[in-house]
């Protein structure tokens, strides 16, 4: 290894002396990162040994000595007898239930279309004609007994009453319209007066208060907020450049030196 010159050694000594934060950061990274790295390597080695000498033999034993015999027993003692039983039940269902039921359903359909449907249709047609004649008779009775007397006893007197009371109702409507116009004029006048009063209140009270609050915000609160923001940004920038960036650089250098990062 080639020795460095005295000037280089002096520069290194000065850099180490001038930056104690970097040295402390490197020491902290060495103490914290290296034990975790060694623990991880030990965990990987133990996991490999367990997988080779414990997990693989256990899986082979379960496959050869447990699963395959159970699979053979289930196939020959459960699945194949169950399959044959289901096939036998299906044949019995098709032979003893489905075929007789299908034949019986066809005979019932033929009996319905050939024997029951024609007389029922004739009965339905006769009943429809009878109901139609009964409806006509009921309509004639309603017209003669209800509608005509109601027209002459209710509708005609009601029309004559409306015609008699129409002129007084018109006069009453005009009077109500005049009263409504007066009330509307009073409400409009009150609305305008209230609006003027509120406008004067706003001019002499709300506007000065708003201007005073705006002046306080512009000349007092806003400069204070800006000063606080400037101090905060300066403090954060100093912490980032003077403390956090050197610590991060030192940590990266230690990790590169240990071979944990490229």
C-alpha positions in Angstrom: 0.0 0.0 0.0 1.4 3.4 -1.0 1.8 5.9 1.9 0.2 9.3 1.5 2.2 12.5 1.6 2.4 14.6 4.8 0.3 17.2 3.1 -2.5 14.7 2.5 -2.3 13.4 6.1 -2.5 17.0 7.4 -5.5 17.7 5.2 -7.2 14.5 6.4 -6.5 15.4 10.0 -7.9 18.8 9.5 -11.0 17.4 7.8 -11.6 15.0 10.7 -11.0 17.7 13.3 -13.2 20.2 11.5 -16.1 17.7 11.1 -16.8 15.9 14.4 -20.4 15.4 13.3 -19.3 13.1 10.4 -17.1 11.0 12.7 -19.9 10.6 15.2 -22.4 9.7 12.4 -20.0 7.0 11.0 -19.5 5.5 14.5 -23.3 5.4 15.1 -23.9 3.8 11.7 -21.2 1.2 12.4 -22.6 0.3 15.8 -26.2 0.2 14.6 -26.0 -1.3 11.1 -23.3 -4.0 11.5 -25.2 -6.1 14.2 -28.3 -6.1 12.1 -26.3 -7.2 9.1 -24.7 -10.1 11.0 -28.1 -11.1 12.5 -29.6 -11.2 9.0 -26.8 -13.4 7.7 -27.2 -15.8 10.7 -31.0 -16.0 10.1 -30.4 -16.8 6.4 -28.0 -19.6 7.2 -30.3 -21.1 9.9 -33.2 -20.9 7.4 -31.2 -22.8 4.8 -30.3 -25.5 7.2 -33.9 -25.9 8.4 -35.1 -26.1 4.8 -32.6 -28.7 3.8 -32.6 -31.0 6.9 -36.2 -30.5 8.3 -38.7 -29.1 5.8 -37.7 -31.2 2.7 -37.6 -34.6 4.6 -40.9 -33.7 6.3 -42.6 -32.9 3.0 -41.3 -36.1 1.4 -42.6 -38.2 4.3 -46.0 -36.5 4.2 -46.2 -37.1 0.4 -45.0 -40.7 0.3 -46.3 -42.1 3.6 -49.4 -40.1 4.3 -51.0 -38.4 1.3 -50.6 -41.2 -1.3 -52.0 -44.0 0.8 -54.9 -41.8 1.9 -55.5 -40.8 -1.7 -55.5 -44.5 -2.8 -57.9 -45.5 0.0 -60.3 -42.6 -0.8 -60.3 -43.4 -4.5 -60.9 -47.1 -4.2 -63.1 -47.2 -1.0 -65.1 -44.0 -1.4 -65.0 -42.3 -4.8 -65.5 -45.4 -7.1 -68.3 -47.0 -5.0 -70.0 -43.6 -4.7 -69.7 -43.1 -8.5 -71.3 -46.5 -9.2 -74.0 -45.8 -6.6 -74.9 -42.5 -8.3 -75.0 -44.1 -11.7 -77.4 -46.8 -10.4 -79.6 -44.1 -8.8 -79.6 -42.2 -12.0 -80.7 -45.3 -14.0 -83.4 -46.0 -11.4 -84.7 -42.4 -11.5 -84.8 -42.4 -15.3 -86.5 -45.8 -15.5 -88.9 -45.7 -12.6 -89.7 -41.9 -12.2 -88.8 -39.8 -15.3 -90.1 -42.1 -18.0 -93.5 -42.8 -16.3 -93.9 -39.2 -15.3 -93.2 -38.0 -18.9 -95.7 -40.6 -20.3 -98.3 -39.5 -17.7 -97.8 -35.8 -18.5 -98.3 -36.4 -22.2 -101.5 -38.3 -21.6 -102.8 -35.5 -19.3 -102.0 -32.9 -22.0 -103.9 -35.0 -24.6 -106.8 -35.4 -22.2 -106.9 -31.6 -21.6 -106.9 -30.7 -25.3 -109.2 -33.4 -26.4 -111.8 -33.7 -23.6 -111.8 -30.8 -21.1 -110.8 -27.8 -23.2 -113.8 -27.7 -25.7 -116.6 -27.8 -23.1 -114.8 -25.3 -20.9 -114.3 -23.0 -23.9 -118.0 -23.2 -24.7 -118.9 -22.5 -21.1 -116.6 -19.5 -21.1 -118.1 -18.0 -24.2 -121.6 -18.5 -22.8 -120.6 -16.8 -19.6 -119.0 -13.9 -21.4 -122.2 -13.3 -23.4 -124.3 -13.5 -20.3 -122.0 -11.0 -18.5 -122.1 -8.6 -21.5 -126.0 -8.7 -21.5 -126.0 -8.1 -17.8 -123.6 -5.2 -18.2 -125.9 -3.6 -20.7 -128.9 -4.0 -18.5 -127.0 -2.5 -15.5 -125.9 0.4 -17.6 -129.5 1.1 -18.8 -130.7 1.0 -15.2 -127.9 3.4 -14.0 -128.7 5.8 -16.8 -132.5 5.8 -16.1 -132.4 5.6 -12.3 -129.3 7.6 -11.4 -127.9 9.8 -14.2 -131.1 11.4 -15.5 -132.6 12.2 -12.0 -129.2 13.5 -10.9 -129.0 15.8 -13.9 -132.4 17.4 -13.4 -132.3 17.4 -9.6 -128.6 18.3 -8.9 -126.8 19.7 -11.9 -129.4 22.1 -13.2 -130.1 23.7 -9.7 -126.3 24.0 -9.2 -125.9 25.8 -12.5 -128.7 28.3 -11.7 -127.2 28.9 -8.2 -123.7 29.6 -9.7 -125.2 32.0 -12.2 -127.1 33.8 -9.4 -124.1 34.2 -7.1 -121.5 35.1 -9.8 -122.0 39.0 -9.7 -121.6 39.3 -5.9 -118.6 37.0 -6.1 -117.0 39.3 -8.7 -117.6 42.4 -6.5 -116.1 40.5 -3.6 -113.1 39.5 -5.7 -112.5 43.1 -6.8 -112.7 44.4 -3.2 -110.2 41.7 -2.1 -107.9 42.7 -5.0 -107.9 46.3 -3.8 -107.1 45.3 -0.3 -104.3 43.0 -1.5 -102.9 45.9 -3.5 -102.9 48.2 -0.4 -101.2 45.4 1.7 -98.6 44.9 -1.1 -97.9 48.7 -1.2 -97.4 48.8 2.6 -95.1 45.8 2.5 -93.0 47.3 -0.3 -92.7 50.6 1.6 -91.7 48.7 4.8 -89.1 46.7 2.8 -87.6 49.8 1.2 -87.5 51.6 4.6 -85.8 48.6 6.3 -83.3 48.5 3.4 -82.4 52.1 3.7 -81.9 51.7 7.5 -79.7 48.7 7.0 -77.7 50.5 4.4 -77.1 53.5 6.7 -76.1 51.0 9.5 -73.7 49.3 7.2 -72.1 52.6 6.0 -71.6 54.0 9.5 -70.8 50.8 11.4 -69.8 47.8 9.3 -67.6 49.7 6.9 -65.4 51.4 9.5 -65.1 48.1 11.5 -64.1 46.3 8.2 -61.5 49.0 7.3 -60.1 48.9 10.9 -59.8 45.1 10.7 -58.1 45.3 7.3 -55.6 47.9 8.5 -54.7 45.7 11.6 -54.3 42.6 9.3 -52.2 44.6 6.7 -49.9 46.5 9.1 -49.7 44.2 12.1 -50.7 40.5 11.6 -49.3 40.0 8.1 -45.8 41.3 8.8 -45.7 39.2 12.0 -46.8 36.1 10.0 -44.2 36.8 7.3 -41.4 37.2 9.9 -42.4 33.9 11.6 -42.4 32.2 8.2 -38.9 33.6 7.4 -37.5 32.4 10.7 -39.0 29.0 10.3 -37.7 28.5 6.8 -34.2 29.7 7.9 -34.2 27.3 10.9 -35.3 24.3 8.7 -32.8 25.1 6.0 -30.0 25.3 8.6 -30.9 22.0 10.2 -31.0 20.3 6.8 -27.7 21.7 5.6 -25.8 21.7 8.8 -27.0 18.5 10.5 -29.1 16.1 8.4 -27.1 16.3 5.2 -23.7 15.5 6.9 -25.3 12.6 8.9 -26.8 11.2 5.7 -23.5 11.5 3.8 -21.5 9.8 6.6 -24.1 7.0 6.8 -23.7 6.4 3.1 -20.0 6.4 3.3 -20.0 3.9 6.2 -22.4 1.6 4.3 -20.2 1.8 1.2 -17.1 1.0 3.2 -18.8 -2.0 4.8 -20.0 -3.3 1.4 -23.7 -3.0 2.3 -24.4 -0.4 -0.4 -22.9 0.4 -3.8 
